[in-house]
Amino acid sequence: MTITQRVTFGAAALILTIPLMTACGNNAKDATSSAPARASQPVSPLTTAEKTEAMAEATSQTPTSDQPPADTTDPVIMALEAFAKDHAGAVIVDVDREDHADVVEVKVVDNDKVQKFQVTPDGMATEVPTDDANDDDVAKAKAAKVTALDAAKQARAKQQNGAIDSIDIEDDSNPVSWKVEFDDPNGVTVAQELIPAQ
């Protein structure tokens, strides 16, 4: 092959290569331009309503008081709740739990009549003879604006030691109050709470 033929062949090869390179360049540019651009999505700030709702939800999950709820499984509270359902008109003026038992003796005033019942936590009430009824019981029933059941629940919420043993109205106190006593398993008084009765 002469020098002239070599130059001619090289020039021809170069001419054929240029369109191929141009085509490849265009394809790459097309591929780049056809890819969707990923736009950044700005995060919108919380609206005032959303902030208020979030704060309200957080507040609702925060305990509002350090005081524990009343223990409604206390046998005295259970007995008084059951008794109140079946004796809506009776006003309890005195409560005494039997030693080493869940039987509760309650003295009530119903239409100015004093009665006494033995009540179990499941609500079984048996009337028993009343040998200590007096006019003071009727006066106590009229003076009490807070029920014995409510007094028991309030006292139980305040006092976590012992079990409720007795509840009675201290009419000589000022103000008139329910006295709620708590005993340990041996029957020894471990605490006392005074709950206003008016």
Backbone as a printed PyTorch tensor [residue, N CA C, xyz], in Angstrom:
tensor([[[  0.8750,  -1.1800,   0.0000],
         [  0.0000,   0.0000,   0.0000],
         [  0.9080,   1.2240,   0.0000]],

        [[  0.6000,   2.1670,  -0.9300],
         [  1.4260,   3.3540,  -1.0590],
         [  1.0280,   4.3490,   0.0040]],

        [[  1.8270,   5.3790,   0.1750],
         [  1.5420,   6.4290,   1.1760],
         [  0.2510,   7.1250,   0.8410]],

        [[  0.0180,   7.3400,  -0.4520],
         [ -1.2220,   8.0220,  -0.8620],
         [ -2.4290,   7.2010,  -0.5040]],

        [[ -2.3280,   5.8600,  -0.7210],
         [ -3.4640,   4.9780,  -0.4020],
         [ -3.7200,   4.9590,   1.0930]],

        [[ -2.6270,   4.9750,   1.9030],
         [ -2.8040,   4.9640,   3.3650],
         [ -3.5170,   6.2210,   3.8470]],

        [[ -3.1260,   7.3550,   3.3170],
         [ -3.7590,   8.6230,   3.7160],
         [ -5.2130,   8.6290,   3.3320]],

        [[ -5.4980,   8.1320,   2.1270],
         [ -6.8960,   8.1020,   1.6570],
         [ -7.7330,   7.1910,   2.5310]],

        [[ -7.1870,   6.0230,   2.8910],
         [ -7.9370,   5.0490,   3.7180],
         [ -8.1820,   5.6150,   5.1210]],

        [[ -7.1860,   6.2880,   5.6800],
         [ -7.3260,   6.8700,   7.0270],
         [ -8.3520,   7.9660,   7.0410]],

        [[ -8.3710,   8.7860,   6.0110],
         [ -9.3480,   9.8730,   5.9480],
         [-10.7480,   9.3310,   5.8450]],

        [[-10.9010,   8.2640,   5.0450],
         [-12.2320,   7.6660,   4.8870],
         [-12.7120,   7.0920,   6.2070]],

        [[-11.8160,   6.4540,   6.9570],
         [-12.2060,   5.8590,   8.2510],
         [-12.6140,   6.9390,   9.2270]],

        [[-11.9000,   8.0520,   9.1960],
         [-12.2230,   9.1520,  10.1040],
         [-13.5770,   9.7370,   9.7860]],

        [[-13.8790,   9.8760,   8.4910],
         [-15.1740,  10.4220,   8.0710],
         [-16.3060,   9.5290,   8.5340]],

        [[-16.1220,   8.1920,   8.4590],
         [-17.1720,   7.2520,   8.8850],
         [-17.3500,   7.2590,  10.4070]],

        [[-16.3100,   7.5600,  11.1600],
         [-16.3760,   7.5100,  12.6290],
         [-17.1150,   8.7030,  13.2070]],

        [[-17.0200,   9.8530,  12.5730],
         [-17.6370,  11.0830,  13.1070],
         [-19.1440,  10.9550,  13.2820]],

        [[-19.9290,  10.4430,  12.2690],
         [-21.3870,  10.3080,  12.4930],
         [-21.7180,   9.3650,  13.6320]],

        [[-20.9360,   8.2860,  13.7980],
         [-21.2140,   7.3340,  14.8870],
         [-21.0240,   8.0070,  16.2320]],

        [[-19.9770,   8.7920,  16.3900],
         [-19.7260,   9.4750,  17.6540],
         [-20.8070,  10.4970,  17.9330]],

        [[-21.2530,  11.1630,  16.8830],
         [-22.3170,  12.1580,  17.0510],
         [-23.6010,  11.5060,  17.5000]],

        [[-23.9140,  10.3490,  16.8980],
         [-25.1460,   9.6330,  17.2510],
         [-25.0990,   9.1750,  18.6930]],

        [[-23.9560,   8.6380,  19.1260],
         [-23.8210,   8.1760,  20.5140],
         [-23.9730,   9.3330,  21.4690]],

        [[-23.3960,  10.4560,  21.0900],
         [-23.5050,  11.6240,  21.9590],
         [-24.9370,  12.0790,  22.0960]],

        [[-25.6870,  12.0600,  21.0010],
         [-27.0950,  12.4710,  21.0510],
         [-27.9210,  11.5190,  21.8950]],

        [[-27.6370,  10.1800,  21.7630],
         [-28.3930,   9.1900,  22.5520],
         [-28.1620,   9.3950,  24.0440]],

        [[-26.9260,   9.6540,  24.4230],
         [-26.6270,   9.8710,  25.8380],
         [-27.3240,  11.1140,  26.3420]],

        [[-27.3360,  12.1800,  25.4830],
         [-27.9920,  13.4180,  25.8740],
         [-29.4840,  13.2130,  26.0110]],

        [[-30.0790,  12.3950,  25.0680],
         [-31.5220,  12.1260,  25.1350],
         [-31.8640,  11.3500,  26.3960]],

        [[-31.0070,  10.3630,  26.7380],
         [-31.2790,   9.5530,  27.9300],
         [-31.2410,  10.4220,  29.1720]],

        [[-30.2800,  11.3590,  29.1690],
         [-30.1690,  12.2460,  30.3300],
         [-31.3650,  13.1630,  30.4400]],

        [[-31.8020,  13.6860,  29.2850],
         [-32.9160,  14.6340,  29.3060],
         [-34.2360,  13.9540,  29.5850]],

        [[-34.3430,  12.6220,  29.2290],
         [-35.6160,  11.9270,  29.4430],
         [-35.7900,  11.4810,  30.8840]],

        [[-34.7140,  11.4140,  31.6950],
         [-34.8400,  10.9980,  33.0980],
         [-35.5620,  12.0860,  33.8690]],

        [[-36.5950,  11.7430,  34.6090],
         [-37.3620,  12.7630,  35.3410],
         [-36.5190,  13.3870,  36.4340]],

        [[-36.6270,  14.6790,  36.5320],
         [-35.8860,  15.3870,  37.5730],
         [-36.5850,  15.1700,  38.9020]],

        [[-35.8290,  14.8430,  39.9640],
         [-36.4070,  14.5840,  41.2890],
         [-36.4440,  15.9050,  42.0460]],

        [[-37.6220,  16.4620,  42.0740],
         [-37.7630,  17.7600,  42.7200],
         [-37.7740,  17.5910,  44.2290]],

        [[-37.1340,  18.4770,  44.9230],
         [-37.1340,  18.4150,  46.3890],
         [-38.4790,  18.8860,  46.9130]],

        [[-39.0370,  18.1020,  47.8560],
         [-40.3370,  18.4260,  48.4240],
         [-40.1270,  19.1290,  49.7630]],

        [[-40.4270,  20.4030,  49.8380],
         [-40.2360,  21.1120,  51.1110],
         [-41.2240,  20.6080,  52.1620]],

        [[-40.7740,  20.4440,  53.4050],
         [-41.6370,  19.9960,  54.5010],
         [-42.3350,  21.2130,  55.0800]],

        [[-43.6590,  21.1800,  54.9680],
         [-44.4190,  22.3180,  55.4630],
         [-44.4640,  22.2900,  56.9840]],

        [[-44.3290,  23.4210,  57.6430],
         [-44.3700,  23.4560,  59.1140],
         [-45.7700,  23.1300,  59.6200]],

        [[-45.8580,  22.6720,  60.8920],
         [-47.1580,  22.3510,  61.4830],
         [-48.0010,  23.6100,  61.5820]],

        [[-49.2810,  23.4480,  61.2840],
         [-50.1880,  24.5710,  61.4420],
         [-50.4630,  24.7850,  62.9240]],

        [[-51.0680,  25.9120,  63.2460],
         [-51.3950,  26.2020,  64.6480],
         [-52.3410,  25.1610,  65.2110]],

        [[-53.3120,  24.7290,  64.3950],
         [-54.2810,  23.7250,  64.8510],
         [-53.6060,  22.4020,  65.1450]],

        [[-52.6440,  22.0120,  64.2700],
         [-51.9320,  20.7470,  64.4700],
         [-51.0600,  20.8040,  65.7210]],

        [[-50.4190,  21.9690,  65.9580],
         [-49.6060,  22.1170,  67.1670],
         [-50.4690,  22.0040,  68.4130]],

        [[-51.6450,  22.6600,  68.3780],
         [-52.5560,  22.6200,  69.5290],
         [-53.0180,  21.2070,  69.8060]],

        [[-53.3430,  20.4670,  68.7240],
         [-53.8080,  19.0840,  68.8830],
         [-52.7090,  18.2020,  69.4710]],

        [[-51.4750,  18.3940,  69.0020],
         [-50.3570,  17.5950,  69.5120],
         [-50.1010,  17.8810,  70.9840]],

        [[-50.2010,  19.1580,  71.3760],
         [-49.9890,  19.5190,  72.7780],
         [-51.0840,  18.9520,  73.6560]],

        [[-52.3290,  18.9770,  73.1530],
         [-53.4500,  18.4420,  73.9270],
         [-53.3040,  16.9490,  74.1330]],

        [[-52.8360,  16.2470,  73.0860],
         [-52.6520,  14.7980,  73.1960],
         [-51.5560,  14.4650,  74.2000]],

        [[-50.4790,  15.2380,  74.1720],
         [-49.3870,  14.9960,  75.1210],
         [-49.8360,  15.2670,  76.5460]],

        [[-50.6570,  16.3180,  76.7320],
         [-51.1440,  16.6550,  78.0710],
         [-52.0690,  15.5910,  78.6020]],

        [[-52.9150,  15.0280,  77.7030],
         [-53.8740,  14.0150,  78.1490],
         [-53.1910,  12.7440,  78.6010]],

        [[-51.9680,  12.5040,  78.1440],
         [-51.2450,  11.3030,  78.5280],
         [-50.3980,  11.5200,  79.7690]],

        [[-50.3800,  12.7700,  80.2660],
         [-49.5970,  13.0740,  81.4560],
         [-50.4790,  12.9910,  82.6790]],

        [[-50.1130,  12.2240,  83.7130],
         [-50.9360,  12.1440,  84.9140],
         [-51.1450,  13.5260,  85.5090]],

        [[-52.3800,  13.8300,  85.9040],
         [-52.7040,  15.1330,  86.4580],
         [-52.5760,  15.1620,  87.9650]],

        [[-52.3920,  13.9980,  88.5910],
         [-52.2980,  13.9670,  90.0420],
         [-51.4370,  12.8040,  90.4800]],

        [[-50.7270,  13.0310,  91.5930],
         [-49.9180,  11.9600,  92.1580],
         [-50.7460,  11.0560,  93.0570]],

        [[-51.9930,  11.4580,  93.3080],
         [-52.8380,  10.6800,  94.2030],
         [-53.3400,   9.4280,  93.4970]],

        [[-53.1370,   8.2430,  94.0730],
         [-53.5740,   7.0060,  93.4200],
         [-55.0850,   6.8840,  93.4260]],

        [[-55.6510,   6.1550,  92.4680],
         [-57.1040,   5.9670,  92.4520],
         [-57.5510,   5.1130,  93.6180]],

        [[-58.8350,   5.2570,  93.9770],
         [-59.3720,   4.4720,  95.0830],
         [-59.3800,   2.9900,  94.7270]],

        [[-59.0810,   2.1590,  95.7310],
         [-59.0880,   0.7120,  95.5340],
         [-60.5110,   0.2100,  95.7050]],

        [[-61.2150,   0.0330,  94.5760],
         [-62.6150,  -0.3930,  94.6380],
         [-62.7480,  -1.8780,  94.9170]],

        [[-61.6260,  -2.5910,  95.1080],
         [-61.7030,  -4.0110,  95.4550],
         [-61.6910,  -4.2090,  96.9700]],

        [[-61.6100,  -3.1230,  97.7290],
         [-61.6860,  -3.2310,  99.1830],
         [-63.0320,  -3.8570,  99.5360]],

        [[-63.0670,  -4.8990, 100.3900],
         [-64.3290,  -5.5860, 100.6990],
         [-65.3970,  -4.6720, 101.2820]],

        [[-64.9960,  -3.6640, 102.0530],
         [-65.9840,  -2.7370, 102.6160],
         [-66.6110,  -1.8990, 101.5090]],

        [[-65.7870,  -1.3780, 100.6060],
         [-66.3170,  -0.5790,  99.4960],
         [-67.2260,  -1.4280,  98.6160]],

        [[-66.8230,  -2.6520,  98.3300],
         [-67.6480,  -3.5410,  97.5110],
         [-68.9920,  -3.8100,  98.1870]],

        [[-68.9830,  -4.0450,  99.4980],
         [-70.2260,  -4.3130, 100.2260],
         [-71.1410,  -3.0920, 100.2290]],

        [[-70.5710,  -1.9090, 100.4400],
         [-71.3810,  -0.6890, 100.4610],
         [-71.9700,  -0.3870,  99.0840]],

        [[-71.1960,  -0.6180,  98.0340],
         [-71.7140,  -0.3960,  96.6740],
         [-72.8790,  -1.3330,  96.3920]],

        [[-72.7130,  -2.5970,  96.7430],
         [-73.7810,  -3.5750,  96.5020],
         [-75.0140,  -3.2440,  97.3280]],

        [[-74.8240,  -2.8390,  98.5750],
         [-75.9570,  -2.5150,  99.4490],
         [-76.7070,  -1.2880,  98.9300]],

        [[-75.9730,  -0.2780,  98.4770],
         [-76.5980,   0.9640,  98.0080],
         [-77.4930,   0.7300,  96.7940]],

        [[-77.1420,  -0.2400,  95.9550],
         [-77.9580,  -0.5180,  94.7690],
         [-79.3400,  -1.0380,  95.1410]],

        [[-79.4260,  -1.8210,  96.2080],
         [-80.6990,  -2.4290,  96.5970],
         [-81.4280,  -1.6490,  97.6820]],

        [[-80.7730,  -0.6430,  98.2740],
         [-81.3900,   0.1310,  99.3560],
         [-81.1220,   1.6150,  99.1040]],

        [[-81.7030,   2.1030,  98.0110],
         [-81.4180,   3.4700,  97.5750],
         [-81.8590,   4.5160,  98.5960]],

        [[-82.9270,   4.2470,  99.3370],
         [-83.4310,   5.2520, 100.2770],
         [-82.7700,   5.2270, 101.6350]],

        [[-81.9500,   4.2280, 101.8990],
         [-81.3290,   4.0870, 103.2180],
         [-80.0390,   4.9010, 103.3020]],

        [[-79.8650,   5.5880, 104.4320],
         [-78.6510,   6.3750, 104.6640],
         [-77.7820,   5.6340, 105.6770]],

        [[-76.6010,   5.2380, 105.2470],
         [-75.6770,   4.5180, 106.1320],
         [-75.0440,   5.5080, 107.1070]],

        [[-75.1120,   5.1810, 108.4040],
         [-74.5370,   6.0670, 109.4180],
         [-73.3850,   5.4140, 110.1740]],

        [[-73.2210,   4.1020, 110.0220],
         [-72.1560,   3.4170, 110.7490],
         [-71.7820,   2.1350, 110.0020]],

        [[-70.4920,   1.8670, 109.9140],
         [-69.9930,   0.6740, 109.2210],
         [-68.9400,   0.0140, 110.1010]],

        [[-69.0230,  -1.3170, 110.2190],
         [-68.0400,  -2.0450, 111.0200],
         [-67.7660,  -3.3910, 110.3590]],

        [[-66.5140,  -3.6140, 109.9520],
         [-66.1520,  -4.8840, 109.3250],
         [-65.8380,  -5.9130, 110.3960]],

        [[-66.3800,  -7.1150, 110.1970],
         [-66.1190,  -8.2000, 111.1460],
         [-64.6340,  -8.5580, 111.1170]],

        [[-64.0820,  -8.8610, 112.2920],
         [-62.6650,  -9.2260, 112.3640],
         [-62.3920, -10.5120, 111.5950]],

        [[-61.3110, -10.4960, 110.8140],
         [-60.8600, -11.6650, 110.0500],
         [-61.9510, -12.1840, 109.1000]],

        [[-62.7840, -11.2780, 108.6000],
         [-63.8420, -11.6810, 107.6650],
         [-64.1750, -10.4910, 106.7800]],

        [[-64.8410, -10.7800, 105.6600],
         [-65.2450,  -9.7150, 104.7450],
         [-66.6960,  -9.3040, 104.9610]],

        [[-67.3360,  -9.8290, 106.0070],
         [-68.7140,  -9.4420, 106.3100],
         [-68.6980,  -8.0610, 106.9540]],

        [[-69.5780,  -7.1840, 106.4560],
         [-69.6240,  -5.8070, 106.9370],
         [-70.9730,  -5.5540, 107.6020]],

        [[-70.9410,  -5.0070, 108.8000],
         [-72.1810,  -4.6560, 109.4970],
         [-72.4460,  -3.1710, 109.2800]],

        [[-73.6120,  -2.8560, 108.7470],
         [-73.9570,  -1.4570, 108.4800],
         [-75.2140,  -1.0770, 109.2420]],

        [[-75.1760,   0.1110, 109.8040],
         [-76.3630,   0.6650, 110.4520],
         [-76.9020,   1.7510, 109.5360]],

        [[-78.1970,   1.6950, 109.2580],
         [-78.7880,   2.6380, 108.3110],
         [-80.0190,   3.2920, 108.9220]],

        [[-80.3710,   4.4320, 108.3580],
         [-81.6110,   5.1180, 108.7130],
         [-82.4420,   5.2100, 107.4510]],

        [[-83.6410,   4.6560, 107.5200],
         [-84.5440,   4.6570, 106.3670],
         [-85.9090,   5.1210, 106.8430]],

        [[-86.3300,   6.3020, 106.3790],
         [-87.5960,   6.8980, 106.8340],
         [-87.6240,   7.0230, 108.3600]],

        [[-86.5360,   7.5360, 108.9010],
         [-86.3770,   7.7580, 110.3460],
         [-86.3820,   6.4650, 111.1510]],

        [[-86.2710,   5.3460, 110.4900],
         [-86.2040,   4.0540, 111.1740],
         [-84.7740,   3.5370, 111.0970]],

        [[-84.2330,   3.1370, 112.2410],
         [-82.8630,   2.6410, 112.2940],
         [-82.8680,   1.1290, 112.1070]],

        [[-82.0480,   0.6610, 111.1690],
         [-81.9290,  -0.7740, 110.8960],
         [-80.4560,  -1.1540, 110.8190]],

        [[-80.2160,  -2.4510, 110.9840],
         [-78.8450,  -2.9450, 110.8970],
         [-78.8170,  -4.1770, 109.9960]],

        [[-77.7810,  -4.2360, 109.1430],
         [-77.6420,  -5.3520, 108.2050],
         [-76.2120,  -5.8820, 108.2460]],

        [[-76.0970,  -7.1710, 107.9560],
         [-74.7950,  -7.7630, 107.6840],
         [-74.7110,  -7.9650, 106.1760]],

        [[-73.6770,  -7.4050, 105.5750],
         [-73.5650,  -7.3790, 104.1140],
         [-72.2460,  -8.0170, 103.6860]],

        [[-72.3160,  -8.8510, 102.6630],
         [-71.1140,  -9.4570, 102.0890],
         [-70.6940,  -8.6560, 100.8570]],

        [[-69.4400,  -8.7880, 100.4150],
         [-68.9830,  -8.0320,  99.2420],
         [-69.7900,  -8.2920,  97.9780]],

        [[-70.4440,  -9.4670,  97.8800],
         [-71.2430,  -9.7460,  96.6840],
         [-72.6630,  -9.2010,  96.8000]],

        [[-72.9750,  -8.5060,  97.8970],
         [-74.2590,  -7.8250,  98.0110],
         [-75.3300,  -8.5440,  98.8010]],

        [[-75.0400,  -9.6870,  99.3760],
         [-76.0430, -10.3860, 100.1780],
         [-76.2110,  -9.6630, 101.5150]],

        [[-77.4130,  -9.1400, 101.7620],
         [-77.6830,  -8.3720, 102.9800],
         [-78.6920,  -9.1090, 103.8540]],

        [[-78.3390,  -9.2770, 105.1180],
         [-79.2170,  -9.9480, 106.0780],
         [-79.4860,  -8.9950, 107.2380]],

        [[-80.7750,  -8.7110, 107.4890],
         [-81.1020,  -7.8030, 108.5900],
         [-80.8860,  -8.5080, 109.9240]],

        [[-80.3140,  -7.7840, 110.8570],
         [-80.0470,  -8.3220, 112.1950],
         [-80.6620,  -7.3780, 113.2220]],

        [[-80.9130,  -7.8840, 114.4390],
         [-81.5240,  -7.0380, 115.4770],
         [-80.6960,  -5.7870, 115.7650]],

        [[-81.3870,  -4.6990, 116.0180],
         [-80.7270,  -3.4390, 116.3420],
         [-80.9330,  -3.1480, 117.8190]],

        [[-79.8480,  -3.1670, 118.5680],
         [-79.9730,  -2.9460, 120.0080],
         [-79.3430,  -1.6360, 120.4710]],

        [[-78.8100,  -0.8780, 119.5160],
         [-78.1620,   0.3720, 119.9080],
         [-78.6740,   1.5660, 119.1040]],

        [[-79.9250,   1.4710, 118.6480],
         [-80.5000,   2.5750, 117.8770],
         [-80.8450,   3.7290, 118.8110]],

        [[-80.6320,   4.9420, 118.3260],
         [-81.0090,   6.1200, 119.1140],
         [-81.2700,   7.2980, 118.1910]],

        [[-81.7250,   8.3770, 118.7920],
         [-82.0730,   9.5530, 117.9910],
         [-80.8550,  10.1780, 117.3240]],

        [[-79.6850,   9.9340, 117.8910],
         [-78.4740,  10.4910, 117.2830],
         [-78.2470,   9.9400, 115.8780]],

        [[-78.6410,   8.6850, 115.6670],
         [-78.4590,   8.0790, 114.3490],
         [-79.2770,   8.8190, 113.2960]],

        [[-80.5100,   9.1730, 113.6640],
         [-81.3680,   9.9080, 112.7280],
         [-80.7780,  11.2840, 112.4580]],

        [[-80.2700,  11.9270, 113.4920],
         [-79.6630,  13.2480, 113.3300],
         [-78.4270,  13.1690, 112.4400]],

        [[-77.6320,  12.1080, 112.6050],
         [-76.4450,  11.9250, 111.7650],
         [-76.8290,  11.7530, 110.3010]],

        [[-77.8970,  10.9720, 110.0770],
         [-78.3370,  10.7310, 108.6990],
         [-78.7520,  12.0300, 108.0230]],

        [[-79.3750,  12.9080, 108.7860],
         [-79.8210,  14.1800, 108.2130],
         [-78.6590,  15.1530, 108.0320]],

        [[-77.6390,  15.0060, 108.8620],
         [-76.4990,  15.9300, 108.7910],
         [-75.5350,  15.5840, 107.6660]],

        [[-75.4760,  14.3140, 107.3090],
         [-74.4840,  13.8750, 106.3160],
         [-74.9030,  14.2500, 104.8990]],

        [[-74.0730,  15.0010, 104.2320],
         [-74.2830,  15.3270, 102.8180],
         [-73.4030,  14.4440, 101.9280]],

        [[-72.3370,  13.9370, 102.5190],
         [-71.4510,  12.9950, 101.8320],
         [-71.7840,  11.6020, 102.3350]],

        [[-71.9890,  10.6540, 101.4290],
         [-72.3690,   9.3040, 101.8390],
         [-71.1800,   8.5520, 102.4360]],

        [[-71.5080,   7.4990, 103.1840],
         [-70.4560,   6.6550, 103.7570],
         [-69.6210,   6.0120, 102.6540]],

        [[-70.2720,   5.6630, 101.5410],
         [-69.5490,   5.0530, 100.4180],
         [-68.5390,   6.0270,  99.8260]],

        [[-68.9590,   7.2720,  99.6100],
         [-68.0320,   8.2700,  99.0670],
         [-66.8870,   8.5430, 100.0400]],

        [[-67.2080,   8.5790, 101.3240],
         [-66.1680,   8.7940, 102.3340],
         [-65.1590,   7.6490, 102.3160]],

        [[-65.6630,   6.4270, 102.1610],
         [-64.7740,   5.2600, 102.1080],
         [-63.8380,   5.3460, 100.9110]],

        [[-64.3590,   5.7440,  99.7580],
         [-63.5340,   5.8430,  98.5550],
         [-62.4780,   6.9380,  98.6940]],

        [[-62.8830,   8.0840,  99.2530],
         [-61.9220,   9.1780,  99.4300],
         [-60.8160,   8.7850, 100.4060]],

        [[-61.2150,   8.1290, 101.4970],
         [-60.2200,   7.7130, 102.4860],
         [-59.2870,   6.6500, 101.9150]],

        [[-59.8400,   5.7280, 101.1340],
         [-59.0300,   4.6680, 100.5320],
         [-58.0090,   5.2510,  99.5580]],

        [[-58.4020,   6.2980,  98.8330],
         [-57.4840,   6.9340,  97.8860],
         [-56.3330,   7.6280,  98.6080]],

        [[-56.5890,   8.1150,  99.8060],
         [-55.5480,   8.7960, 100.5770],
         [-54.6510,   7.8260, 101.3300]],

        [[-55.2260,   6.7130, 101.7560],
         [-54.5080,   5.7870, 102.6280],
         [-54.3660,   4.4230, 101.9680]],

        [[-53.1290,   4.0060, 101.7520],
         [-52.8790,   2.7320, 101.0900],
         [-52.5200,   1.6100, 102.0620]],

        [[-52.3680,   1.9410, 103.3260],
         [-52.0100,   0.9300, 104.3220],
         [-53.2540,   0.3480, 104.9820]],

        [[-53.2350,  -0.9570, 105.1950],
         [-54.3250,  -1.6060, 105.9100],
         [-55.5970,  -1.7360, 105.0990]],

        [[-56.6380,  -2.2600, 105.7550],
         [-57.9620,  -2.4280, 105.1430],
         [-58.9670,  -1.6160, 105.9480]],

        [[-59.9900,  -1.0970, 105.2710],
         [-61.0060,  -0.3210, 105.9860],
         [-61.6650,  -1.2150, 107.0290]],

        [[-61.7040,  -0.7270, 108.2720],
         [-62.2940,  -1.5100, 109.3580],
         [-63.6050,  -0.9110, 109.8530]],

        [[-63.6740,   0.4120, 109.9150],
         [-64.9010,   1.0440, 110.4100],
         [-65.0710,   2.4300, 109.8160]],

        [[-66.3380,   2.8430, 109.7250],
         [-66.6810,   4.1790, 109.2340],
         [-67.8260,   4.6890, 110.0990]],

        [[-67.6550,   5.8490, 110.6990],
         [-68.7600,   6.4330, 111.4580],
         [-68.6420,   7.9460, 111.4580]],

        [[-69.7650,   8.6140, 111.7280],
         [-69.7980,  10.0680, 111.7020],
         [-69.3780,  10.6250, 113.0570]],

        [[-68.4170,  11.5350, 113.0140],
         [-67.9910,  12.2490, 114.2140],
         [-68.7930,  13.5470, 114.2680]],

        [[-69.9790,  13.4930, 114.9000],
         [-70.8380,  14.6740, 114.9010],
         [-70.3830,  15.7420, 115.8880]],

        [[-69.4090,  15.4120, 116.7270],
         [-68.9030,  16.4130, 117.6610],
         [-67.6820,  17.1400, 117.1030]],

        [[-67.2860,  16.7730, 115.8890],
         [-66.1550,  17.4580, 115.2490],
         [-66.6620,  18.6550, 114.4550]],

        [[-65.7600,  19.5540, 114.1590],
         [-66.1450,  20.7350, 113.3880],
         [-65.1490,  20.9210, 112.2410]],

        [[-65.5670,  20.6940, 110.9900],
         [-66.9320,  20.3320, 110.5910],
         [-67.2440,  18.8650, 110.8770]],

        [[-68.5260,  18.5240, 110.7560],
         [-68.9470,  17.1370, 110.9390],
         [-68.2260,  16.2820, 109.9070]],

        [[-67.6100,  15.1970, 110.3620],
         [-66.7700,  14.3940, 109.4630],
         [-67.0100,  12.9040, 109.6420]],

        [[-66.6950,  12.1770, 108.5740],
         [-66.6420,  10.7200, 108.6520],
         [-65.2550,  10.3330, 109.1550]],

        [[-65.2160,   9.4280, 110.1240],
         [-63.9320,   8.8910, 110.5720],
         [-63.7830,   7.4890, 109.9910]],

        [[-62.7500,   7.3030, 109.1960],
         [-62.5040,   6.0170, 108.5420],
         [-61.2240,   5.4320, 109.1240]],

        [[-61.3360,   4.2500, 109.7310],
         [-60.1770,   3.6080, 110.3440],
         [-59.7150,   2.4180, 109.5180]],

        [[-58.3990,   2.2030, 109.5110],
         [-57.7790,   1.1100, 108.7610],
         [-57.0450,   0.1890, 109.7300]],

        [[-57.2290,  -1.1120, 109.5420],
         [-56.5640,  -2.1140, 110.3810],
         [-55.5930,  -2.9500, 109.5630]],

        [[-54.5870,  -3.5110, 110.2460],
         [-53.7020,  -4.4670, 109.5970],
         [-54.3150,  -5.8630, 109.7160]],

        [[-53.7040,  -6.9010, 109.1460],
         [-54.2830,  -8.2520, 109.2070],
         [-54.4910,  -8.7790, 110.6250]],

        [[-53.8100,  -8.1830, 111.6090],
         [-53.9570,  -8.6310, 112.9960],
         [-55.0440,  -7.8650, 113.7480]],

        [[-55.7440,  -6.9740, 113.0260],
         [-56.8050,  -6.2140, 113.6750],
         [-56.3280,  -4.9860, 114.4170]],

        [[-55.0880,  -4.6010, 114.2050],
         [-54.5290,  -3.4190, 114.8620],
         [-54.7280,  -2.2020, 113.9630]],

        [[-55.2610,  -1.1270, 114.5440],
         [-55.4860,   0.0930, 113.7710],
         [-54.1510,   0.7080, 113.3550]],

        [[-54.0110,   0.9450, 112.0530],
         [-52.7480,   1.4840, 111.5280],
         [-52.8970,   2.8970, 110.9780]],

        [[-54.1370,   3.3230, 110.7270],
         [-54.3290,   4.6620, 110.1660],
         [-55.7720,   5.1050, 110.3670]],

        [[-55.9590,   6.3970, 110.2320],
         [-57.2950,   6.9820, 110.3620],
         [-57.3880,   8.1930, 109.4450]],

        [[-58.5070,   8.3230, 108.7670],
         [-58.7300,   9.4650, 107.8820],
         [-60.0490,  10.1340, 108.2520]],

        [[-60.0500,  11.4630, 108.2750],
         [-61.2740,  12.2280, 108.5090],
         [-61.7140,  12.8450, 107.1870]],

        [[-62.9340,  12.5270, 106.7790],
         [-63.4890,  13.0280, 105.5180],
         [-64.6940,  13.9090, 105.8410]],

        [[-64.6860,  15.1820, 105.4230],
         [-65.8270,  16.0540, 105.7090],
         [-67.1380,  15.4310, 105.2350]],

        [[-68.1490,  15.4770, 106.1000],
         [-69.4440,  14.8650, 105.7740],
         [-70.4210,  15.8770, 105.1980]],

        [[-70.0390,  17.1310, 105.1770],
         [-70.9570,  18.1640, 104.6900],
         [-70.3390,  18.9540, 103.5510]]])
